Amino acid sequence: MKDMHGGPWGPQLYLLSSDSYEDLKHLQDMLTLMAHITYNEDNAENGEAIMTIGRAELYFIFEAINAKLDEVLSRLGEENWLGGHGQMWQ
C-alpha cells in the first residue's frame, strides 16, 4: 500500500490561498481555451481538417503552463510549510 502523507488515517489537508486558487482557475481556463481552439465548430464540420502549429509555439505554450503550475505548487508548499517531495519542514 502506498504510504500516504499525514499518517495511516489518510492524507493531510492543505490550504490553498485565494491567489493560488485564482492561478489554478486561470490555468484551467487556458487549457479549456486550447481545447476549444483545437476542436471548434468549424473543425467538427470538417472532421478531417488539420490544424498546424509550429514546434516552437507548442513548446512555449507548454512551458508557460509548466511555469505557472510550478509557481502555484511552490506557493502551496510555502503556505503549508512543505519541504521538498511533500515532506513537512522539521
QUINOR-V429624 format. One record per run of one state. SS is the DSSP state (a for helix, b for strand, c for the rest). FROM is the first residue (numbers start at 1). TO is the last residue. Records with the same first field share a line. If there is no record, write none. Layout:
SS=FROM-TO / FROM-TO
This chain:
c=1-17 / 39-40 / 46-54 / 80-81 / 83-83 / 87-87 / 89-90
a=18-38 / 41-45 / 55-79 / 84-86
b=82-82 / 88-88
